[in-house]
Amino acid sequence: MRAWLALLAAVTALAAAGGGQATTLPSITVHVKVTLTARSLVLSRPSAARGYTVEFAVRNGTAKRRTFSVAGKTIAVPARKTRLTAVEFQARGKYPVISRSPGSTVRGTFRVS
């Protein structure tokens, strides 16, 4: 009887230890290339699913520094350089995408379904 109880306790402990790891879902990363010009903002992919992490590779094709903003996160991109930023989208909806430089503002939309 004691051996049976010891075996039951061991199996329960192993099940509890393995179950903790199974509850964490791996995050899925979507890569989006962004091209900035003085008059346009082009996204290689205009949408992603809720819960995904989106990595934006922002390329500034102009001769001036520009900023890039999405979901409350803003980065500065020097002239003719590329910078990375990542955002984890937890809510569905339309998110404004904005690029600014002195005298120029370009707007777009990124959708999360």
N, CA, C and O atoms as CSV, one atom per row, in Angstrom:
chain,resi,resn,atom,element,x,y,z
A,1,MET,N,N,0.819,-1.194,0.000
A,1,MET,CA,C,0.000,0.000,0.000
A,1,MET,C,C,0.867,1.263,0.000
A,1,MET,O,O,0.578,2.227,-0.709
A,2,ARG,N,N,1.941,1.242,0.813
A,2,ARG,CA,C,2.831,2.402,0.857
A,2,ARG,C,C,3.535,2.608,-0.487
A,2,ARG,O,O,3.723,3.744,-0.922
A,3,ALA,N,N,3.916,1.532,-1.132
A,3,ALA,CA,C,4.576,1.636,-2.434
A,3,ALA,C,C,3.636,2.261,-3.458
A,3,ALA,O,O,4.051,3.077,-4.282
A,4,TRP,N,N,2.368,1.870,-3.398
A,4,TRP,CA,C,1.386,2.426,-4.315
A,4,TRP,C,C,1.208,3.928,-4.076
A,4,TRP,O,O,1.118,4.687,-5.040
A,5,LEU,N,N,1.154,4.375,-2.820
A,5,LEU,CA,C,1.022,5.787,-2.487
A,5,LEU,C,C,2.259,6.571,-2.922
A,5,LEU,O,O,2.145,7.699,-3.401
A,6,ALA,N,N,3.432,5.978,-2.756
A,6,ALA,CA,C,4.667,6.641,-3.183
A,6,ALA,C,C,4.689,6.807,-4.702
A,6,ALA,O,O,5.099,7.851,-5.211
A,7,LEU,N,N,4.251,5.782,-5.417
A,7,LEU,CA,C,4.187,5.856,-6.872
A,7,LEU,C,C,3.185,6.915,-7.323
A,7,LEU,O,O,3.457,7.672,-8.255
A,8,LEU,N,N,2.036,6.968,-6.670
A,8,LEU,CA,C,1.019,7.972,-6.996
A,8,LEU,C,C,1.545,9.383,-6.746
A,8,LEU,O,O,1.303,10.283,-7.550
A,9,ALA,N,N,2.255,9.582,-5.650
A,9,ALA,CA,C,2.832,10.894,-5.335
A,9,ALA,C,C,3.876,11.294,-6.378
A,9,ALA,O,O,3.936,12.457,-6.778
A,10,ALA,N,N,4.693,10.346,-6.817
A,10,ALA,CA,C,5.721,10.641,-7.817
A,10,ALA,C,C,5.098,11.015,-9.158
A,10,ALA,O,O,5.543,11.959,-9.811
A,11,VAL,N,N,4.075,10.279,-9.563
A,11,VAL,CA,C,3.406,10.576,-10.832
A,11,VAL,C,C,2.726,11.941,-10.775
A,11,VAL,O,O,2.768,12.695,-11.747
A,12,THR,N,N,2.105,12.262,-9.654
A,12,THR,CA,C,1.446,13.564,-9.491
A,12,THR,C,C,2.464,14.691,-9.550
A,12,THR,O,O,2.201,15.720,-10.172
A,13,ALA,N,N,3.611,14.524,-8.921
A,13,ALA,CA,C,4.655,15.551,-8.941
A,13,ALA,C,C,5.193,15.755,-10.348
A,13,ALA,O,O,5.414,16.894,-10.760
A,14,LEU,N,N,5.404,14.690,-11.084
A,14,LEU,CA,C,5.883,14.825,-12.461
A,14,LEU,C,C,4.850,15.494,-13.360
A,14,LEU,O,O,5.206,16.301,-14.218
A,15,ALA,N,N,3.605,15.173,-13.175
A,15,ALA,CA,C,2.544,15.787,-13.984
A,15,ALA,C,C,2.446,17.276,-13.699
A,15,ALA,O,O,2.250,18.070,-14.619
A,16,ALA,N,N,2.580,17.661,-12.447
A,16,ALA,CA,C,2.511,19.083,-12.082
A,16,ALA,C,C,3.701,19.842,-12.638
A,16,ALA,O,O,3.546,20.976,-13.090
A,17,ALA,N,N,4.887,19.243,-12.617
A,17,ALA,CA,C,6.085,19.905,-13.131
A,17,ALA,C,C,6.007,20.081,-14.643
A,17,ALA,O,O,6.382,21.137,-15.153
A,18,GLY,N,N,5.534,19.080,-15.366
A,18,GLY,CA,C,5.426,19.180,-16.820
A,18,GLY,C,C,4.308,20.093,-17.249
A,18,GLY,O,O,4.417,20.731,-18.296
A,19,GLY,N,N,3.243,20.183,-16.492
A,19,GLY,CA,C,2.103,21.022,-16.848
A,19,GLY,C,C,2.413,22.499,-16.794
A,19,GLY,O,O,1.819,23.280,-17.538
A,20,GLY,N,N,3.334,22.903,-15.928
A,20,GLY,CA,C,3.686,24.321,-15.821
A,20,GLY,C,C,4.333,24.845,-17.089
A,20,GLY,O,O,4.115,25.995,-17.467
A,21,GLN,N,N,5.109,24.034,-17.734
A,21,GLN,CA,C,5.770,24.459,-18.961
A,21,GLN,C,C,4.798,24.510,-20.130
A,21,GLN,O,O,4.974,25.319,-21.040
A,22,ALA,N,N,3.789,23.673,-20.122
A,22,ALA,CA,C,2.858,23.602,-21.242
A,22,ALA,C,C,1.887,24.773,-21.275
A,22,ALA,O,O,1.248,25.005,-22.301
A,23,THR,N,N,1.757,25.521,-20.177
A,23,THR,CA,C,0.783,26.607,-20.160
A,23,THR,C,C,1.309,27.877,-20.821
A,23,THR,O,O,0.521,28.764,-21.149
A,24,THR,N,N,2.605,27.984,-21.021
A,24,THR,CA,C,3.178,29.173,-21.635
A,24,THR,C,C,3.186,29.001,-23.145
A,24,THR,O,O,3.831,28.092,-23.669
A,25,LEU,N,N,2.466,29.875,-23.847
A,25,LEU,CA,C,2.425,29.808,-25.306
A,25,LEU,C,C,3.606,30.577,-25.883
A,25,LEU,O,O,3.911,31.674,-25.414
A,26,PRO,N,N,4.265,30.035,-26.874
A,26,PRO,CA,C,5.351,30.775,-27.497
A,26,PRO,C,C,4.776,31.938,-28.297
A,26,PRO,O,O,3.702,31.821,-28.889
A,27,SER,N,N,5.484,33.049,-28.314
A,27,SER,CA,C,4.992,34.177,-29.092
A,27,SER,C,C,5.371,33.984,-30.557
A,27,SER,O,O,6.422,33.426,-30.871
A,28,ILE,N,N,4.521,34.444,-31.424
A,28,ILE,CA,C,4.757,34.350,-32.862
A,28,ILE,C,C,5.169,35.731,-33.337
A,28,ILE,O,O,4.511,36.724,-33.029
A,29,THR,N,N,6.257,35.790,-34.085
A,29,THR,CA,C,6.765,37.064,-34.573
A,29,THR,C,C,6.500,37.183,-36.064
A,29,THR,O,O,6.807,36.280,-36.843
A,30,VAL,N,N,5.925,38.312,-36.442
A,30,VAL,CA,C,5.658,38.631,-37.842
A,30,VAL,C,C,6.608,39.761,-38.225
A,30,VAL,O,O,6.730,40.746,-37.496
A,31,HIS,N,N,7.273,39.624,-39.352
A,31,HIS,CA,C,8.221,40.640,-39.813
A,31,HIS,C,C,7.553,41.512,-40.877
A,31,HIS,O,O,7.000,41.010,-41.855
A,32,VAL,N,N,7.617,42.821,-40.664
A,32,VAL,CA,C,7.029,43.780,-41.602
A,32,VAL,C,C,8.116,44.766,-42.014
A,32,VAL,O,O,8.737,45.405,-41.165
A,33,LYS,N,N,8.340,44.885,-43.307
A,33,LYS,CA,C,9.284,45.882,-43.825
A,33,LYS,C,C,8.518,47.170,-44.081
A,33,LYS,O,O,7.447,47.156,-44.688
A,34,VAL,N,N,9.071,48.281,-43.614
A,34,VAL,CA,C,8.448,49.592,-43.785
A,34,VAL,C,C,9.418,50.464,-44.575
A,34,VAL,O,O,10.592,50.576,-44.224
A,35,THR,N,N,8.921,51.077,-45.639
A,35,THR,CA,C,9.732,51.985,-46.439
A,35,THR,C,C,9.161,53.391,-46.304
A,35,THR,O,O,7.988,53.624,-46.596
A,36,LEU,N,N,9.998,54.326,-45.860
A,36,LEU,CA,C,9.571,55.717,-45.681
A,36,LEU,C,C,10.166,56.574,-46.784
A,36,LEU,O,O,11.359,56.498,-47.077
A,37,THR,N,N,9.313,57.393,-47.391
A,37,THR,CA,C,9.769,58.430,-48.313
A,37,THR,C,C,9.142,59.740,-47.842
A,37,THR,O,O,8.401,59.765,-46.859
A,38,ALA,N,N,9.442,60.815,-48.541
A,38,ALA,CA,C,8.904,62.113,-48.146
A,38,ALA,C,C,7.392,62.174,-48.284
A,38,ALA,O,O,6.735,62.936,-47.575
A,39,ARG,N,N,6.823,61.367,-49.203
A,39,ARG,CA,C,5.377,61.433,-49.450
A,39,ARG,C,C,4.631,60.125,-49.233
A,39,ARG,O,O,3.415,60.077,-49.418
A,40,SER,N,N,5.334,59.060,-48.843
A,40,SER,CA,C,4.632,57.785,-48.672
A,40,SER,C,C,5.227,56.956,-47.543
A,40,SER,O,O,6.353,57.166,-47.092
A,41,LEU,N,N,4.418,56.012,-47.117
A,41,LEU,CA,C,4.790,55.055,-46.083
A,41,LEU,C,C,4.254,53.713,-46.580
A,41,LEU,O,O,3.039,53.530,-46.665
A,42,VAL,N,N,5.141,52.775,-46.907
A,42,VAL,CA,C,4.729,51.513,-47.496
A,42,VAL,C,C,5.044,50.376,-46.526
A,42,VAL,O,O,6.183,50.217,-46.087
A,43,LEU,N,N,4.006,49.580,-46.196
A,43,LEU,CA,C,4.162,48.407,-45.335
A,43,LEU,C,C,4.158,47.158,-46.206
A,43,LEU,O,O,3.302,47.022,-47.080
A,44,SER,N,N,5.096,46.245,-45.984
A,44,SER,CA,C,5.116,45.009,-46.770
A,44,SER,C,C,3.951,44.105,-46.405
A,44,SER,O,O,3.543,43.257,-47.199
A,45,ARG,N,N,3.421,44.283,-45.217
A,45,ARG,CA,C,2.271,43.502,-44.750
A,45,ARG,C,C,1.394,44.446,-43.938
A,45,ARG,O,O,1.858,44.996,-42.940
A,46,PRO,N,N,0.139,44.651,-44.336
A,46,PRO,CA,C,-0.698,45.659,-43.670
A,46,PRO,C,C,-1.429,45.177,-42.423
A,46,PRO,O,O,-2.124,45.965,-41.781
A,47,SER,N,N,-1.288,43.874,-42.058
A,47,SER,CA,C,-2.051,43.383,-40.914
A,47,SER,C,C,-1.360,42.195,-40.254
A,47,SER,O,O,-0.437,41.596,-40.806
A,48,ALA,N,N,-1.846,41.875,-39.041
A,48,ALA,CA,C,-1.375,40.701,-38.293
A,48,ALA,C,C,-2.504,40.257,-37.380
A,48,ALA,O,O,-3.487,40.977,-37.204
A,49,ALA,N,N,-2.365,39.085,-36.807
A,49,ALA,CA,C,-3.377,38.562,-35.889
A,49,ALA,C,C,-3.105,39.055,-34.461
A,49,ALA,O,O,-1.968,39.358,-34.099
A,50,ARG,N,N,-4.150,39.126,-33.681
A,50,ARG,CA,C,-4.044,39.535,-32.282
A,50,ARG,C,C,-3.133,38.555,-31.532
A,50,ARG,O,O,-3.189,37.347,-31.758
A,51,GLY,N,N,-2.300,39.088,-30.644
A,51,GLY,CA,C,-1.402,38.268,-29.853
A,51,GLY,C,C,-0.031,38.077,-30.486
A,51,GLY,O,O,0.884,37.583,-29.827
A,52,TYR,N,N,0.126,38.452,-31.734
A,52,TYR,CA,C,1.413,38.312,-32.403
A,52,TYR,C,C,2.321,39.484,-32.047
A,52,TYR,O,O,1.845,40.586,-31.773
A,53,THR,N,N,3.604,39.244,-32.053
A,53,THR,CA,C,4.594,40.308,-31.948
A,53,THR,C,C,4.983,40.680,-33.367
A,53,THR,O,O,5.336,39.817,-34.170
A,54,VAL,N,N,4.917,41.959,-33.671
A,54,VAL,CA,C,5.249,42.433,-35.012
A,54,VAL,C,C,6.567,43.190,-34.939
A,54,VAL,O,O,6.699,44.163,-34.197
A,55,GLU,N,N,7.538,42.730,-35.717
A,55,GLU,CA,C,8.835,43.403,-35.794
A,55,GLU,C,C,8.835,44.268,-37.056
A,55,GLU,O,O,8.741,43.756,-38.172
A,56,PHE,N,N,8.939,45.569,-36.866
A,56,PHE,CA,C,8.956,46.513,-37.974
A,56,PHE,C,C,10.408,46.847,-38.306
A,56,PHE,O,O,11.137,47.344,-37.448
A,57,ALA,N,N,10.834,46.580,-39.541
A,57,ALA,CA,C,12.145,46.983,-40.046
A,57,ALA,C,C,11.901,48.241,-40.865
A,57,ALA,O,O,11.430,48.172,-42.000
A,58,VAL,N,N,12.220,49.382,-40.286
A,58,VAL,CA,C,11.867,50.677,-40.871
A,58,VAL,C,C,13.064,51.228,-41.637
A,58,VAL,O,O,14.121,51.480,-41.058
A,59,ARG,N,N,12.889,51.414,-42.947
A,59,ARG,CA,C,13.937,51.946,-43.828
A,59,ARG,C,C,13.563,53.356,-44.244
A,59,ARG,O,O,12.508,53.576,-44.838
A,60,ASN,N,N,14.429,54.310,-43.930
A,60,ASN,CA,C,14.221,55.703,-44.308
A,60,ASN,C,C,14.963,55.955,-45.615
A,60,ASN,O,O,16.193,55.919,-45.654
A,61,GLY,N,N,14.221,56.206,-46.672
A,61,GLY,CA,C,14.821,56.443,-47.982
A,61,GLY,C,C,15.060,57.905,-48.290
A,61,GLY,O,O,15.421,58.244,-49.417
A,62,THR,N,N,14.868,58.780,-47.313
A,62,THR,CA,C,15.029,60.219,-47.557
A,62,THR,C,C,16.397,60.701,-47.084
A,62,THR,O,O,17.164,59.952,-46.479
A,63,ALA,N,N,16.682,61.964,-47.374
A,63,ALA,CA,C,17.948,62.569,-46.963
A,63,ALA,C,C,17.853,63.216,-45.583
A,63,ALA,O,O,18.832,63.796,-45.111
A,64,LYS,N,N,16.689,63.130,-44.923
A,64,LYS,CA,C,16.492,63.725,-43.595
A,64,LYS,C,C,16.071,62.652,-42.598
A,64,LYS,O,O,15.511,61.622,-42.974
A,65,ARG,N,N,16.346,62.909,-41.333
A,65,ARG,CA,C,15.917,62.012,-40.269
A,65,ARG,C,C,14.395,62.037,-40.170
A,65,ARG,O,O,13.784,63.100,-40.274
A,66,ARG,N,N,13.780,60.871,-39.969
A,66,ARG,CA,C,12.333,60.761,-39.809
A,66,ARG,C,C,12.041,59.968,-38.554
A,66,ARG,O,O,12.871,59.186,-38.091
A,67,THR,N,N,10.844,60.178,-38.002
A,67,THR,CA,C,10.383,59.335,-36.899
A,67,THR,C,C,9.303,58.403,-37.433
A,67,THR,O,O,8.617,58.710,-38.408
A,68,PHE,N,N,9.171,57.260,-36.773
A,68,PHE,CA,C,8.156,56.279,-37.128
A,68,PHE,C,C,7.422,55.913,-35.854
A,68,PHE,O,O,8.051,55.562,-34.856
A,69,SER,N,N,6.081,55.992,-35.873
A,69,SER,CA,C,5.273,55.700,-34.689
A,69,SER,C,C,4.177,54.700,-35.027
A,69,SER,O,O,3.528,54.786,-36.070
A,70,VAL,N,N,3.986,53.734,-34.103
A,70,VAL,CA,C,2.895,52.780,-34.207
A,70,VAL,C,C,2.570,52.306,-32.799
A,70,VAL,O,O,3.476,51.980,-32.032
A,71,ALA,N,N,1.299,52.264,-32.452
A,71,ALA,CA,C,0.812,51.765,-31.159
A,71,ALA,C,C,1.515,52.428,-29.976
A,71,ALA,O,O,1.837,51.764,-28.991
A,72,GLY,N,N,1.750,53.727,-30.074
A,72,GLY,CA,C,2.358,54.464,-28.975
A,72,GLY,C,C,3.864,54.334,-28.867
A,72,GLY,O,O,4.460,54.865,-27.930
A,73,LYS,N,N,4.481,53.654,-29.786
A,73,LYS,CA,C,5.934,53.468,-29.772
A,73,LYS,C,C,6.537,54.261,-30.925
A,73,LYS,O,O,6.102,54.127,-32.069
A,74,THR,N,N,7.544,55.092,-30.624
A,74,THR,CA,C,8.162,55.948,-31.630
A,74,THR,C,C,9.662,55.702,-31.667
A,74,THR,O,O,10.310,55.598,-30.626
A,75,ILE,N,N,10.211,55.610,-32.878
A,75,ILE,CA,C,11.658,55.494,-33.046
A,75,ILE,C,C,12.120,56.534,-34.052
A,75,ILE,O,O,11.351,56.949,-34.919
A,76,ALA,N,N,13.369,56.955,-33.940
A,76,ALA,CA,C,13.983,57.869,-34.892
A,76,ALA,C,C,14.806,57.046,-35.876
A,76,ALA,O,O,15.548,56.146,-35.484
A,77,VAL,N,N,14.661,57.369,-37.161
A,77,VAL,CA,C,15.391,56.646,-38.202
A,77,VAL,C,C,16.249,57.659,-38.971
A,77,VAL,O,O,15.712,58.525,-39.661
A,78,PRO,N,N,17.567,57.556,-38.857
A,78,PRO,CA,C,18.439,58.479,-39.584
A,78,PRO,C,C,18.264,58.354,-41.096
A,78,PRO,O,O,17.714,57.365,-41.581
A,79,ALA,N,N,18.726,59.337,-41.826
A,79,ALA,CA,C,18.627,59.353,-43.285
A,79,ALA,C,C,19.307,58.122,-43.883
A,79,ALA,O,O,20.440,57.785,-43.540
A,80,ARG,N,N,18.586,57.468,-44.781
A,80,ARG,CA,C,19.076,56.306,-45.530
A,80,ARG,C,C,19.583,55.168,-44.635
A,80,ARG,O,O,20.540,54.475,-44.983
A,81,LYS,N,N,18.941,54.985,-43.494
A,81,LYS,CA,C,19.290,53.905,-42.558
A,81,LYS,C,C,18.053,53.074,-42.248
A,81,LYS,O,O,16.934,53.457,-42.591
A,82,THR,N,N,18.262,51.939,-41.600
A,82,THR,CA,C,17.178,51.055,-41.174
A,82,THR,C,C,17.259,50.854,-39.672
A,82,THR,O,O,18.344,50.673,-39.121
A,83,ARG,N,N,16.109,50.885,-39.011
A,83,ARG,CA,C,16.024,50.633,-37.571
A,83,ARG,C,C,14.905,49.626,-37.327
A,83,ARG,O,O,13.942,49.554,-38.091
A,84,LEU,N,N,15.043,48.848,-36.251
A,84,LEU,CA,C,14.045,47.848,-35.886
A,84,LEU,C,C,13.289,48.272,-34.641
A,84,LEU,O,O,13.853,48.881,-33.732
A,85,THR,N,N,12.000,47.942,-34.609
A,85,THR,CA,C,11.185,48.099,-33.412
A,85,THR,C,C,10.161,46.968,-33.414
A,85,THR,O,O,9.747,46.493,-34.472
A,86,ALA,N,N,9.762,46.549,-32.229
A,86,ALA,CA,C,8.799,45.456,-32.119
A,86,ALA,C,C,7.656,45.861,-31.210
A,86,ALA,O,O,7.854,46.538,-30.201
A,87,VAL,N,N,6.451,45.435,-31.583
A,87,VAL,CA,C,5.240,45.730,-30.815
A,87,VAL,C,C,4.437,44.448,-30.688
A,87,VAL,O,O,4.241,43.734,-31.672
A,88,GLU,N,N,3.971,44.151,-29.478
A,88,GLU,CA,C,3.092,43.002,-29.271
A,88,GLU,C,C,1.666,43.519,-29.232
A,88,GLU,O,O,1.305,44.289,-28.341
A,89,PHE,N,N,0.850,43.099,-30.195
A,89,PHE,CA,C,-0.518,43.574,-30.314
A,89,PHE,C,C,-1.464,42.623,-29.584
A,89,PHE,O,O,-1.627,41.473,-29.990
A,90,GLN,N,N,-2.087,43.104,-28.504
A,90,GLN,CA,C,-2.998,42.290,-27.705
A,90,GLN,C,C,-4.473,42.592,-27.990
A,90,GLN,O,O,-5.351,41.832,-27.581
A,91,ALA,N,N,-4.746,43.690,-28.683
A,91,ALA,CA,C,-6.137,44.073,-28.962
A,91,ALA,C,C,-6.355,44.225,-30.463
A,91,ALA,O,O,-5.494,44.730,-31.184
A,92,ARG,N,N,-7.517,43.782,-30.914
A,92,ARG,CA,C,-7.883,43.945,-32.321
A,92,ARG,C,C,-8.188,45.412,-32.603
A,92,ARG,O,O,-8.553,46.172,-31.706
A,93,GLY,N,N,-8.031,45.791,-33.864
A,93,GLY,CA,C,-8.391,47.152,-34.256
A,93,GLY,C,C,-7.460,47.703,-35.315
A,93,GLY,O,O,-6.597,47.005,-35.848
A,94,LYS,N,N,-7.663,48.975,-35.602
A,94,LYS,CA,C,-6.827,49.697,-36.556
A,94,LYS,C,C,-5.878,50.595,-35.776
A,94,LYS,O,O,-6.306,51.370,-34.920
A,95,TYR,N,N,-4.600,50.489,-36.074
A,95,TYR,CA,C,-3.585,51.286,-35.391
A,95,TYR,C,C,-2.989,52.279,-36.381
A,95,TYR,O,O,-2.531,51.885,-37.453
A,96,PRO,N,N,-2.991,53.572,-36.031
A,96,PRO,CA,C,-2.375,54.539,-36.932
A,96,PRO,C,C,-0.859,54.366,-36.974
A,96,PRO,O,O,-0.215,54.113,-35.956
A,97,VAL,N,N,-0.313,54.509,-38.169
A,97,VAL,CA,C,1.125,54.463,-38.400
A,97,VAL,C,C,1.499,55.835,-38.938
A,97,VAL,O,O,0.927,56.300,-39.924
A,98,ILE,N,N,2.468,56.487,-38.281
A,98,ILE,CA,C,2.796,57.867,-38.641
A,98,ILE,C,C,4.304,58.009,-38.825
A,98,ILE,O,O,5.093,57.487,-38.038
A,99,SER,N,N,4.687,58.723,-39.876
A,99,SER,CA,C,6.085,59.060,-40.118
A,99,SER,C,C,6.181,60.581,-40.218
A,99,SER,O,O,5.419,61.217,-40.945
A,100,ARG,N,N,7.136,61.155,-39.471
A,100,ARG,CA,C,7.278,62.613,-39.456
A,100,ARG,C,C,8.732,63.025,-39.665
A,100,ARG,O,O,9.666,62.334,-39.259
A,101,SER,N,N,8.883,64.166,-40.308
A,101,SER,CA,C,10.148,64.886,-40.379
A,101,SER,C,C,9.755,66.353,-40.413
A,101,SER,O,O,8.578,66.654,-40.614
A,102,PRO,N,N,10.684,67.273,-40.227
A,102,PRO,CA,C,10.315,68.691,-40.263
A,102,PRO,C,C,9.617,69.049,-41.581
A,102,PRO,O,O,10.204,68.939,-42.658
A,103,GLY,N,N,8.377,69.471,-41.477
A,103,GLY,CA,C,7.613,69.894,-42.652
A,103,GLY,C,C,6.896,68.780,-43.390
A,103,GLY,O,O,6.274,69.044,-44.419
A,104,SER,N,N,6.955,67.540,-42.910
A,104,SER,CA,C,6.320,66.433,-43.629
A,104,SER,C,C,5.760,65.413,-42.651
A,104,SER,O,O,6.460,64.954,-41.748
A,105,THR,N,N,4.487,65.059,-42.839
A,105,THR,CA,C,3.850,64.005,-42.059
A,105,THR,C,C,3.128,63.061,-43.011
A,105,THR,O,O,2.357,63.491,-43.868
A,106,VAL,N,N,3.392,61.766,-42.847
A,106,VAL,CA,C,2.764,60.739,-43.682
A,106,VAL,C,C,2.068,59.773,-42.741
A,106,VAL,O,O,2.630,59.375,-41.721
A,107,ARG,N,N,0.820,59.389,-43.092
A,107,ARG,CA,C,0.028,58.524,-42.233
A,107,ARG,C,C,-0.394,57.253,-42.974
A,107,ARG,O,O,-0.531,57.231,-44.197
A,108,GLY,N,N,-0.592,56.201,-42.186
A,108,GLY,CA,C,-1.075,54.939,-42.704
A,108,GLY,C,C,-1.810,54.198,-41.608
A,108,GLY,O,O,-2.032,54.749,-40.529
A,109,THR,N,N,-2.194,52.951,-41.867
A,109,THR,CA,C,-2.945,52.146,-40.899
A,109,THR,C,C,-2.387,50.723,-40.892
A,109,THR,O,O,-2.084,50.151,-41.939
A,110,PHE,N,N,-2.258,50.166,-39.681
A,110,PHE,CA,C,-1.897,48.760,-39.509
A,110,PHE,C,C,-3.069,48.102,-38.792
A,110,PHE,O,O,-3.507,48.588,-37.749
A,111,ARG,N,N,-3.587,46.988,-39.347
A,111,ARG,CA,C,-4.769,46.326,-38.778
A,111,ARG,C,C,-4.387,45.076,-38.001
A,111,ARG,O,O,-3.499,44.320,-38.396
A,112,VAL,N,N,-5.080,44.881,-36.886
A,112,VAL,CA,C,-4.902,43.677,-36.082
A,112,VAL,C,C,-6.242,42.979,-35.987
A,112,VAL,O,O,-7.223,43.565,-35.530
A,113,SER,N,N,-6.287,41.704,-36.426
A,113,SER,CA,C,-7.549,40.959,-36.427
A,113,SER,C,C,-7.560,39.883,-35.368
A,113,SER,O,O,-8.548,39.161,-35.231
